Amino acid sequence: MTDPAPVDAAARRFNAAMEALEAAVERRLEVERQEAALAEQVHVLGADRSRLAAQLDGAQAQAERLMGASDDVARRLGSAMETIRAVLAAHER
């Protein structure tokens, strides 16, 4: 009859190798899950960046319109003040 010790030793080595392989597969799957999560975060950040850039463009356009309106109001106020001064000066004579 053959000695079962070498077969048992081989079976233990085989089981240890299988456990190591399973652990390596689990680590690889975890890395892939993390990569997928990071890719999703990059996608979300890209979408946020695009949205924020569009909002910034809108805010800049609105600021330019407000500056134009402010300049127009200042010009009209200056003109009105000159008219009032001219009317007051005419009445003082």
N, CA, C and O atoms as CSV, one atom per row, in Angstrom:
chain,resi,resn,atom,element,x,y,z
A,1,MET,N,N,0.827,-1.171,0.000
A,1,MET,CA,C,0.000,0.000,0.000
A,1,MET,C,C,0.880,1.247,0.000
A,1,MET,O,O,1.967,1.243,0.578
A,2,THR,N,N,0.406,2.323,-0.654
A,2,THR,CA,C,1.197,3.543,-0.762
A,2,THR,C,C,1.015,4.407,0.466
A,2,THR,O,O,0.005,4.337,1.165
A,3,ASP,N,N,2.018,5.218,0.702
A,3,ASP,CA,C,1.995,6.140,1.844
A,3,ASP,C,C,1.101,7.324,1.497
A,3,ASP,O,O,1.354,8.004,0.502
A,4,PRO,N,N,0.035,7.598,2.306
A,4,PRO,CA,C,-0.867,8.710,2.001
A,4,PRO,C,C,-0.253,10.082,2.287
A,4,PRO,O,O,-0.835,11.093,1.892
A,5,ALA,N,N,0.878,10.154,2.945
A,5,ALA,CA,C,1.472,11.439,3.329
A,5,ALA,C,C,1.785,12.313,2.116
A,5,ALA,O,O,1.436,13.493,2.139
A,6,PRO,N,N,2.422,11.804,1.055
A,6,PRO,CA,C,2.680,12.677,-0.094
A,6,PRO,C,C,1.396,13.174,-0.754
A,6,PRO,O,O,1.330,14.311,-1.220
A,7,VAL,N,N,0.388,12.323,-0.789
A,7,VAL,CA,C,-0.893,12.741,-1.374
A,7,VAL,C,C,-1.538,13.807,-0.495
A,7,VAL,O,O,-2.077,14.794,-0.994
A,8,ASP,N,N,-1.478,13.600,0.809
A,8,ASP,CA,C,-2.040,14.611,1.723
A,8,ASP,C,C,-1.288,15.944,1.597
A,8,ASP,O,O,-1.896,17.014,1.572
A,9,ALA,N,N,0.032,15.858,1.518
A,9,ALA,CA,C,0.839,17.069,1.374
A,9,ALA,C,C,0.497,17.774,0.062
A,9,ALA,O,O,0.375,18.999,0.030
A,10,ALA,N,N,0.342,17.016,-1.007
A,10,ALA,CA,C,-0.015,17.598,-2.298
A,10,ALA,C,C,-1.401,18.232,-2.233
A,10,ALA,O,O,-1.623,19.305,-2.794
A,11,ALA,N,N,-2.330,17.571,-1.553
A,11,ALA,CA,C,-3.688,18.111,-1.416
A,11,ALA,C,C,-3.655,19.413,-0.618
A,11,ALA,O,O,-4.371,20.358,-0.952
A,12,ARG,N,N,-2.831,19.476,0.433
A,12,ARG,CA,C,-2.726,20.707,1.228
A,12,ARG,C,C,-2.122,21.833,0.388
A,12,ARG,O,O,-2.593,22.969,0.445
A,13,ARG,N,N,-1.086,21.526,-0.388
A,13,ARG,CA,C,-0.488,22.534,-1.264
A,13,ARG,C,C,-1.498,23.005,-2.304
A,13,ARG,O,O,-1.594,24.195,-2.603
A,14,PHE,N,N,-2.245,22.052,-2.846
A,14,PHE,CA,C,-3.271,22.400,-3.833
A,14,PHE,C,C,-4.323,23.313,-3.209
A,14,PHE,O,O,-4.707,24.322,-3.802
A,15,ASN,N,N,-4.791,22.953,-2.003
A,15,ASN,CA,C,-5.791,23.791,-1.311
A,15,ASN,C,C,-5.232,25.172,-0.995
A,15,ASN,O,O,-5.936,26.173,-1.129
A,16,ALA,N,N,-3.980,25.233,-0.581
A,16,ALA,CA,C,-3.357,26.532,-0.281
A,16,ALA,C,C,-3.246,27.360,-1.561
A,16,ALA,O,O,-3.490,28.566,-1.545
A,17,ALA,N,N,-2.879,26.719,-2.661
A,17,ALA,CA,C,-2.776,27.432,-3.935
A,17,ALA,C,C,-4.144,27.930,-4.375
A,17,ALA,O,O,-4.259,29.051,-4.871
A,18,MET,N,N,-5.179,27.125,-4.204
A,18,MET,CA,C,-6.541,27.539,-4.563
A,18,MET,C,C,-6.994,28.717,-3.701
A,18,MET,O,O,-7.613,29.650,-4.213
A,19,GLU,N,N,-6.697,28.687,-2.407
A,19,GLU,CA,C,-7.057,29.795,-1.525
A,19,GLU,C,C,-6.318,31.070,-1.935
A,19,GLU,O,O,-6.896,32.157,-1.926
A,20,ALA,N,N,-5.040,30.932,-2.293
A,20,ALA,CA,C,-4.270,32.090,-2.738
A,20,ALA,C,C,-4.850,32.644,-4.039
A,20,ALA,O,O,-4.949,33.858,-4.221
A,21,LEU,N,N,-5.229,31.737,-4.938
A,21,LEU,CA,C,-5.848,32.172,-6.195
A,21,LEU,C,C,-7.168,32.887,-5.936
A,21,LEU,O,O,-7.427,33.937,-6.523
A,22,GLU,N,N,-8.000,32.334,-5.071
A,22,GLU,CA,C,-9.280,32.971,-4.740
A,22,GLU,C,C,-9.056,34.345,-4.111
A,22,GLU,O,O,-9.784,35.290,-4.413
A,23,ALA,N,N,-8.061,34.459,-3.244
A,23,ALA,CA,C,-7.758,35.755,-2.620
A,23,ALA,C,C,-7.291,36.754,-3.679
A,23,ALA,O,O,-7.672,37.924,-3.647
A,24,ALA,N,N,-6.459,36.283,-4.619
A,24,ALA,CA,C,-5.983,37.170,-5.681
A,24,ALA,C,C,-7.137,37.622,-6.567
A,24,ALA,O,O,-7.189,38.783,-6.974
A,25,VAL,N,N,-8.057,36.719,-6.865
A,25,VAL,CA,C,-9.230,37.077,-7.673
A,25,VAL,C,C,-10.076,38.106,-6.932
A,25,VAL,O,O,-10.548,39.067,-7.539
A,26,GLU,N,N,-10.272,37.921,-5.648
A,26,GLU,CA,C,-11.050,38.885,-4.847
A,26,GLU,C,C,-10.384,40.255,-4.837
A,26,GLU,O,O,-11.053,41.279,-4.972
A,27,ARG,N,N,-9.059,40.266,-4.676
A,27,ARG,CA,C,-8.338,41.553,-4.692
A,27,ARG,C,C,-8.497,42.226,-6.053
A,27,ARG,O,O,-8.697,43.439,-6.127
A,28,ARG,N,N,-8.410,41.458,-7.112
A,28,ARG,CA,C,-8.553,42.015,-8.464
A,28,ARG,C,C,-9.962,42.559,-8.672
A,28,ARG,O,O,-10.139,43.635,-9.242
A,29,LEU,N,N,-10.960,41.815,-8.211
A,29,LEU,CA,C,-12.342,42.295,-8.345
A,29,LEU,C,C,-12.553,43.580,-7.557
A,29,LEU,O,O,-13.264,44.479,-8.006
A,30,GLU,N,N,-11.941,43.665,-6.388
A,30,GLU,CA,C,-12.064,44.879,-5.579
A,30,GLU,C,C,-11.407,46.057,-6.295
A,30,GLU,O,O,-11.947,47.163,-6.299
A,31,VAL,N,N,-10.247,45.820,-6.896
A,31,VAL,CA,C,-9.569,46.881,-7.657
A,31,VAL,C,C,-10.455,47.332,-8.812
A,31,VAL,O,O,-10.571,48.530,-9.072
A,32,GLU,N,N,-11.079,46.384,-9.505
A,32,GLU,CA,C,-11.966,46.745,-10.620
A,32,GLU,C,C,-13.174,47.534,-10.135
A,32,GLU,O,O,-13.613,48.470,-10.802
A,33,ARG,N,N,-13.717,47.159,-8.970
A,33,ARG,CA,C,-14.843,47.925,-8.404
A,33,ARG,C,C,-14.403,49.342,-8.072
A,33,ARG,O,O,-15.126,50.302,-8.337
A,34,GLN,N,N,-13.212,49.472,-7.489
A,34,GLN,CA,C,-12.697,50.797,-7.144
A,34,GLN,C,C,-12.444,51.618,-8.405
A,34,GLN,O,O,-12.730,52.815,-8.431
A,35,GLU,N,N,-11.911,50.989,-9.443
A,35,GLU,CA,C,-11.686,51.700,-10.704
A,35,GLU,C,C,-13.004,52.180,-11.301
A,35,GLU,O,O,-13.093,53.297,-11.811
A,36,ALA,N,N,-14.025,51.329,-11.235
A,36,ALA,CA,C,-15.337,51.718,-11.761
A,36,ALA,C,C,-15.908,52.890,-10.954
A,36,ALA,O,O,-16.495,53.812,-11.520
A,37,ALA,N,N,-15.732,52.845,-9.633
A,37,ALA,CA,C,-16.228,53.941,-8.787
A,37,ALA,C,C,-15.485,55.235,-9.115
A,37,ALA,O,O,-16.099,56.300,-9.185
A,38,LEU,N,N,-14.178,55.150,-9.314
A,38,LEU,CA,C,-13.404,56.347,-9.669
A,38,LEU,C,C,-13.807,56.875,-11.037
A,38,LEU,O,O,-13.905,58.087,-11.233
A,39,ALA,N,N,-14.040,55.972,-11.984
A,39,ALA,CA,C,-14.478,56.409,-13.311
A,39,ALA,C,C,-15.816,57.136,-13.217
A,39,ALA,O,O,-16.027,58.138,-13.900
A,40,GLU,N,N,-16.710,56.642,-12.384
A,40,GLU,CA,C,-18.006,57.298,-12.199
A,40,GLU,C,C,-17.816,58.673,-11.573
A,40,GLU,O,O,-18.475,59.633,-11.975
A,41,GLN,N,N,-16.921,58.777,-10.594
A,41,GLN,CA,C,-16.657,60.068,-9.965
A,41,GLN,C,C,-16.069,61.058,-10.973
A,41,GLN,O,O,-16.432,62.234,-10.973
A,42,VAL,N,N,-15.171,60.587,-11.822
A,42,VAL,CA,C,-14.596,61.457,-12.849
A,42,VAL,C,C,-15.692,61.936,-13.795
A,42,VAL,O,O,-15.711,63.099,-14.196
A,43,HIS,N,N,-16.606,61.030,-14.148
A,43,HIS,CA,C,-17.721,61.403,-15.028
A,43,HIS,C,C,-18.591,62.468,-14.353
A,43,HIS,O,O,-18.958,63.463,-14.977
A,44,VAL,N,N,-18.913,62.255,-13.090
A,44,VAL,CA,C,-19.750,63.213,-12.348
A,44,VAL,C,C,-19.034,64.558,-12.244
A,44,VAL,O,O,-19.655,65.607,-12.420
A,45,LEU,N,N,-17.733,64.531,-11.959
A,45,LEU,CA,C,-16.985,65.783,-11.866
A,45,LEU,C,C,-16.951,66.503,-13.211
A,45,LEU,O,O,-17.045,67.730,-13.263
A,46,GLY,N,N,-16.819,65.747,-14.292
A,46,GLY,CA,C,-16.845,66.361,-15.620
A,46,GLY,C,C,-18.185,67.016,-15.906
A,46,GLY,O,O,-18.248,68.120,-16.448
A,47,ALA,N,N,-19.262,66.323,-15.533
A,47,ALA,CA,C,-20.596,66.892,-15.737
A,47,ALA,C,C,-20.778,68.146,-14.879
A,47,ALA,O,O,-21.337,69.141,-15.341
A,48,ASP,N,N,-20.307,68.096,-13.636
A,48,ASP,CA,C,-20.387,69.275,-12.758
A,48,ASP,C,C,-19.583,70.435,-13.336
A,48,ASP,O,O,-20.031,71.582,-13.311
A,49,ARG,N,N,-18.399,70.134,-13.856
A,49,ARG,CA,C,-17.572,71.170,-14.439
A,49,ARG,C,C,-18.279,71.822,-15.621
A,49,ARG,O,O,-18.258,73.045,-15.766
A,50,SER,N,N,-18.899,71.010,-16.459
A,50,SER,CA,C,-19.615,71.561,-17.615
A,50,SER,C,C,-20.780,72.435,-17.161
A,50,SER,O,O,-21.006,73.518,-17.703
A,51,ARG,N,N,-21.520,71.952,-16.156
A,51,ARG,CA,C,-22.654,72.716,-15.645
A,51,ARG,C,C,-22.181,74.030,-15.041
A,51,ARG,O,O,-22.781,75.078,-15.280
A,52,LEU,N,N,-21.106,73.978,-14.257
A,52,LEU,CA,C,-20.588,75.192,-13.632
A,52,LEU,C,C,-20.034,76.166,-14.666
A,52,LEU,O,O,-20.177,77.380,-14.515
A,53,ALA,N,N,-19.409,75.647,-15.705
A,53,ALA,CA,C,-18.898,76.522,-16.770
A,53,ALA,C,C,-20.053,77.231,-17.462
A,53,ALA,O,O,-19.957,78.419,-17.770
A,54,ALA,N,N,-21.140,76.512,-17.709
A,54,ALA,CA,C,-22.312,77.132,-18.337
A,54,ALA,C,C,-22.914,78.196,-17.417
A,54,ALA,O,O,-23.308,79.268,-17.878
A,55,GLN,N,N,-22.984,77.902,-16.128
A,55,GLN,CA,C,-23.511,78.883,-15.180
A,55,GLN,C,C,-22.612,80.111,-15.113
A,55,GLN,O,O,-23.098,81.240,-15.043
A,56,LEU,N,N,-21.306,79.888,-15.136
A,56,LEU,CA,C,-20.370,81.013,-15.110
A,56,LEU,C,C,-20.532,81.874,-16.356
A,56,LEU,O,O,-20.529,83.102,-16.270
A,57,ASP,N,N,-20.674,81.234,-17.510
A,57,ASP,CA,C,-20.900,81.998,-18.744
A,57,ASP,C,C,-22.168,82.836,-18.633
A,57,ASP,O,O,-22.188,83.999,-19.038
A,58,GLY,N,N,-23.228,82.241,-18.083
A,58,GLY,CA,C,-24.485,82.968,-17.899
A,58,GLY,C,C,-24.331,84.132,-16.934
A,58,GLY,O,O,-24.862,85.217,-17.169
A,59,ALA,N,N,-23.600,83.901,-15.844
A,59,ALA,CA,C,-23.389,84.958,-14.856
A,59,ALA,C,C,-22.548,86.092,-15.444
A,59,ALA,O,O,-22.803,87.266,-15.175
A,60,GLN,N,N,-21.546,85.732,-16.246
A,60,GLN,CA,C,-20.738,86.773,-16.881
A,60,GLN,C,C,-21.561,87.593,-17.868
A,60,GLN,O,O,-21.423,88.814,-17.936
A,61,ALA,N,N,-22.415,86.918,-18.629
A,61,ALA,CA,C,-23.271,87.648,-19.578
A,61,ALA,C,C,-24.221,88.569,-18.823
A,61,ALA,O,O,-24.445,89.707,-19.236
A,62,GLN,N,N,-24.777,88.085,-17.726
A,62,GLN,CA,C,-25.689,88.912,-16.935
A,62,GLN,C,C,-24.936,90.104,-16.338
A,62,GLN,O,O,-25.457,91.219,-16.319
A,63,ALA,N,N,-23.708,89.873,-15.850
A,63,ALA,CA,C,-22.915,90.971,-15.288
A,63,ALA,C,C,-22.634,92.024,-16.356
A,63,ALA,O,O,-22.674,93.222,-16.074
A,64,GLU,N,N,-22.348,91.580,-17.581
A,64,GLU,CA,C,-22.112,92.534,-18.669
A,64,GLU,C,C,-23.371,93.336,-18.983
A,64,GLU,O,O,-23.307,94.541,-19.226
A,65,ARG,N,N,-24.534,92.644,-18.974
A,65,ARG,CA,C,-25.788,93.374,-19.210
A,65,ARG,C,C,-26.037,94.385,-18.101
A,65,ARG,O,O,-26.458,95.510,-18.369
A,66,LEU,N,N,-25.778,93.992,-16.858
A,66,LEU,CA,C,-25.991,94.904,-15.734
A,66,LEU,C,C,-25.033,96.097,-15.799
A,66,LEU,O,O,-25.416,97.224,-15.485
A,67,MET,N,N,-23.805,95.844,-16.202
A,67,MET,CA,C,-22.860,96.957,-16.343
A,67,MET,C,C,-23.332,97.919,-17.430
A,67,MET,O,O,-23.238,99.136,-17.273
A,68,GLY,N,N,-23.840,97.367,-18.530
A,68,GLY,CA,C,-24.375,98.225,-19.595
A,68,GLY,C,C,-25.557,99.030,-19.105
A,68,GLY,O,O,-25.668,100.221,-19.396
A,69,ALA,N,N,-26.447,98.381,-18.355
A,69,ALA,CA,C,-27.612,99.092,-17.818
A,69,ALA,C,C,-27.169,100.150,-16.813
A,69,ALA,O,O,-27.724,101.249,-16.781
A,70,SER,N,N,-26.175,99.824,-15.994
A,70,SER,CA,C,-25.666,100.787,-15.010
A,70,SER,C,C,-25.065,102.002,-15.711
A,70,SER,O,O,-25.295,103.140,-15.301
A,71,ASP,N,N,-24.299,101.756,-16.763
A,71,ASP,CA,C,-23.725,102.877,-17.525
A,71,ASP,C,C,-24.833,103.740,-18.134
A,71,ASP,O,O,-24.743,104.968,-18.133
A,72,ASP,N,N,-25.873,103.090,-18.650
A,72,ASP,CA,C,-26.991,103.821,-19.249
A,72,ASP,C,C,-27.700,104.660,-18.196
A,72,ASP,O,O,-28.022,105.822,-18.442
A,73,VAL,N,N,-27.944,104.082,-17.028
A,73,VAL,CA,C,-28.611,104.814,-15.942
A,73,VAL,C,C,-27.745,105.999,-15.504
A,73,VAL,O,O,-28.255,107.099,-15.293
A,74,ALA,N,N,-26.439,105.770,-15.368
A,74,ALA,CA,C,-25.543,106.859,-14.961
A,74,ALA,C,C,-25.560,107.981,-15.998
A,74,ALA,O,O,-25.577,109.160,-15.645
A,75,ARG,N,N,-25.555,107.610,-17.265
A,75,ARG,CA,C,-25.597,108.623,-18.327
A,75,ARG,C,C,-26.911,109.397,-18.256
A,75,ARG,O,O,-26.911,110.624,-18.353
A,76,ARG,N,N,-28.019,108.699,-18.089
A,76,ARG,CA,C,-29.325,109.373,-18.014
A,76,ARG,C,C,-29.428,110.255,-16.789
A,76,ARG,O,O,-29.967,111.359,-16.860
A,77,LEU,N,N,-28.907,109.769,-15.644
A,77,LEU,CA,C,-28.928,110.599,-14.431
A,77,LEU,C,C,-28.089,111.861,-14.625
A,77,LEU,O,O,-28.483,112.952,-14.214
A,78,GLY,N,N,-26.939,111.696,-15.251
A,78,GLY,CA,C,-26.093,112.869,-15.530
A,78,GLY,C,C,-26.822,113.864,-16.410
A,78,GLY,O,O,-26.767,115.071,-16.173
A,79,SER,N,N,-27.501,113.362,-17.421
A,79,SER,CA,C,-28.260,114.239,-18.322
A,79,SER,C,C,-29.396,114.916,-17.574
A,79,SER,O,O,-29.641,116.109,-17.759
A,80,ALA,N,N,-30.101,114.152,-16.720
A,80,ALA,CA,C,-31.203,114.732,-15.949
A,80,ALA,C,C,-30.679,115.800,-14.994
A,80,ALA,O,O,-31.308,116.845,-14.828
A,81,MET,N,N,-29.543,115.547,-14.371
A,81,MET,CA,C,-28.980,116.537,-13.447
A,81,MET,C,C,-28.596,117.825,-14.192
A,81,MET,O,O,-28.806,118.925,-13.681
A,82,GLU,N,N,-28.046,117.687,-15.372
A,82,GLU,CA,C,-27.698,118.858,-16.171
A,82,GLU,C,C,-28.953,119.636,-16.550
A,82,GLU,O,O,-28.954,120.867,-16.518
A,83,THR,N,N,-30.016,118.927,-16.906
A,83,THR,CA,C,-31.281,119.581,-17.259
A,83,THR,C,C,-31.834,120.325,-16.058
A,83,THR,O,O,-32.287,121.463,-16.180
A,84,ILE,N,N,-31.797,119.676,-14.886
A,84,ILE,CA,C,-32.307,120.322,-13.666
A,84,ILE,C,C,-31.475,121.557,-13.332
A,84,ILE,O,O,-32.024,122.596,-12.965
A,85,ARG,N,N,-30.165,121.447,-13.457
A,85,ARG,CA,C,-29.300,122.603,-13.188
A,85,ARG,C,C,-29.614,123.751,-14.154
A,85,ARG,O,O,-29.646,124.917,-13.761
A,86,ALA,N,N,-29.843,123.402,-15.411
A,86,ALA,CA,C,-30.149,124.446,-16.411
A,86,ALA,C,C,-31.475,125.112,-16.078
A,86,ALA,O,O,-31.603,126.331,-16.191
A,87,VAL,N,N,-32.470,124.318,-15.666
A,87,VAL,CA,C,-33.790,124.881,-15.313
A,87,VAL,C,C,-33.640,125.777,-14.092
A,87,VAL,O,O,-34.175,126.885,-14.078
A,88,LEU,N,N,-32.920,125.319,-13.064
A,88,LEU,CA,C,-32.720,126.120,-11.852
A,88,LEU,C,C,-31.958,127.421,-12.167
A,88,LEU,O,O,-32.277,128.481,-11.627
A,89,ALA,N,N,-30.979,127.326,-13.022
A,89,ALA,CA,C,-30.201,128.519,-13.391
A,89,ALA,C,C,-31.072,129.507,-14.156
A,89,ALA,O,O,-30.925,130.718,-13.987
A,90,ALA,N,N,-31.966,129.015,-14.982
A,90,ALA,CA,C,-32.848,129.891,-15.750
A,90,ALA,C,C,-33.820,130.584,-14.822
A,90,ALA,O,O,-34.181,131.735,-15.066
A,91,HIS,N,N,-34.259,129.916,-13.758
A,91,HIS,CA,C,-35.207,130.531,-12.827
A,91,HIS,C,C,-34.526,131.493,-11.877
A,91,HIS,O,O,-35.200,132.346,-11.300
A,92,GLU,N,N,-33.254,131.396,-11.693
A,92,GLU,CA,C,-32.538,132.285,-10.790
A,92,GLU,C,C,-32.271,133.639,-11.459
A,92,GLU,O,O,-31.950,134.590,-10.746
A,93,ARG,N,N,-32.377,133.775,-12.714
A,93,ARG,CA,C,-32.097,135.031,-13.406
A,93,ARG,C,C,-33.192,135.991,-13.291
A,93,ARG,O,O,-33.101,137.097,-13.823
